[in-house]
Amino acid sequence: MIMLTLTKQKKDSTSNLSVEQKNFNRLRKRVEKLHLLIKSTQEELDECLSFYYKVLIPEQQNLFIYLTESTKLIYIHYKTLPTLTKKDKKILKEILSHKVREILSKKSPCEADPEVCAIFKDIVGVDFQELALLEMNNFKKNIEEKFKKEGVDIDLSNIDDNHYEFEIRSKISEALSEFREKMEEQQSKSQPKQKSKRELEKEKKAQELENVQKKGLSTIYKQLAKVVHPDLEQDPAKKSEKEVLMKRLTHAYDNNDLHALLALEIEWMNRSENDVTKNAQQSNEQLKIFNSLLKKQTESLEEELSMVCMNPKYFSIQDYLIDDFYTPIFQMQIDLRQAQSSLKEYREVAKKLLSKDPLKTLRAICAAAI
């Protein structure tokens, strides 16, 4: 059986591996692990997103409906029930103030229930739409001033009231990107300093790396295909061996798997029986370049992993991704149980407030609030 990693070529090959070969194997394993981590993280977030929209949101929407209904019923009795004492009314007013704020916080100002807005104005004494506009303008102004102190200009004046949170985040992202580009441009225009020997060596390695990148997947594939294609082999044993190699090569190319292609190239160079010394030298030089490429790929994948949760696709569940202690799905399940419990409570309250004698229920609500 043909083994993929360099360490499996001989029983005692691990001790015979060069530093570059060990680095290659280490980096390759790291790349494979990062690919798996990115995939598993995306799958976990997709499951959370599905649970959020299919399970949690419907339950919270039902809760919102009964919260709104029970609040409206409390307000009607607060205004019309003559048997309520002044103390009862004072407590109910505080409860209504809290409830209408909670209801209105769940929607954008333009989506707010007019009836709830009217209750808000009567209880709080302020027009909700005017207050919401004032608060949003102050919020945008604070963000603009905060970023201006850091040298970043953001214009939030044309933010859509319906989607202002999403648009503000988008504007911040755009402004930060422009700021980074501006800083990079300024740095590139600054007077270049005389480069040290270390910097020149670094540039040389970067150039070698760029050459490998230009070489690309296609070129590596074509070069390997020429030497491992089974149709060109007469020896039955080697032909069978090359068939397996060719399958692996094609699979790696079809999946744009650069590190697998590099591994196959190194493996083939080590397998070649012609000019062993030359191949060993070439292999070591190639490995130095490949390791640089794999290191860069590792850094890129690590950054990609750290940014998975920032995908706009997961914007709606961002609040569940902040906590490092509890998993997002665990937090959602807690919220689901709370929503189910509150929904049951509000259903009972609404039912009792629609009965012929709501006073007992209203006083129970007042007693619970004290």
Buried (B, 14 or more C-beta within 10 A) or exposed (E): EBEEBBBBBEEEBBEEBEEBBBBBBEBBEBBBEBBEBBEEBBEBBEEBBEBBEEBBEEBBEBBBBBBBBBBBBBBEBBEEBEEBEEEBBEBBBEBBBEBBBEBBEBEBBEEBBEEBBBBBBBBBEEBBBEBBEEEBEEBBEEBBEEBEEEEBEBEBEEBEBEEBEBBBBBBBEEBBEEBEEEEEEEEEEEEEEEEEEEEEEEEEEEEBBEEBEEEEBEEBBEBBBEBBBBEEBEEEEEBEBBBEBBEBBEEBBEEEBBBBBBBBBBBBBBBBEEEEEEBEEBBBEBBBBBBBBBBBBBEEBBEBBEEBBEEEEBEEBEEBBEEEEEBBBEBBBEBBEEBBEBBEBBBEBBEBBEEEEBEEBBBEBBEEEE
